[in-house]
Amino acid sequence: AAMLAADGLAYPRLRLLATCRAAEEGGDASGRDIDPADDGPRLAIHAGKPALLEAELRREHAQDAVNGRPVGAPKPAAGEPQSKALEVYWLVVEGLRPEGERNPMVHCQALVVTSAATAAVRARVRFAAPSPAGDYTLRVHVASSTVVGVALAQEVPLTVQEDDVPELE
């Protein structure tokens, strides 16, 4: 924490929100915030069809910034390399299986914060819903690769239904 403070940065205070839904065939262009209280209607997720996991890492320690640097932070000396990343987190999504079985990794990607003023970083993960139909659980992990010991995890329920619409001939 002292090293972060010396660079004008705050120790990360984070909140992870994640949800799963059916992926619309027309694309997924929304950049909306995830609302944990949203109990609105959702399209059914069908076995073997595209599904979408949306994850949002909220940075409750976001700071006011000038030119992408925290207010009062020293400018790098001339010739000193300037990193474009202030914080880097790894998002890992795994499917949970019964004890004794290996959990498959569904997805892994970096979440990069380039400004101290960034309030949230988001990821959208498209994947094929599991088959057969049933109740599944995904575990979403976020771990910092820039600050040791900063890690979060959240379990996301996933209910998959059989697609009862016959194929067109």
Secondary structure, 3 states (H helix, E strand, C coil): CHHHHHCCCCCCCEEEEEEEEECCCCCCCCCCCCCCCCCCCCCCEECCCEEEEEEEEEECCCCCEECCEECCCCCCCCCCCCCCCCEEEEEEEEECCCCCCCCCEEEEEEEEECCCCCCEEEEEEEEECCCCCEEEEEEEEEEECCCCCCEEEEEEEEEEECCCCCCCC
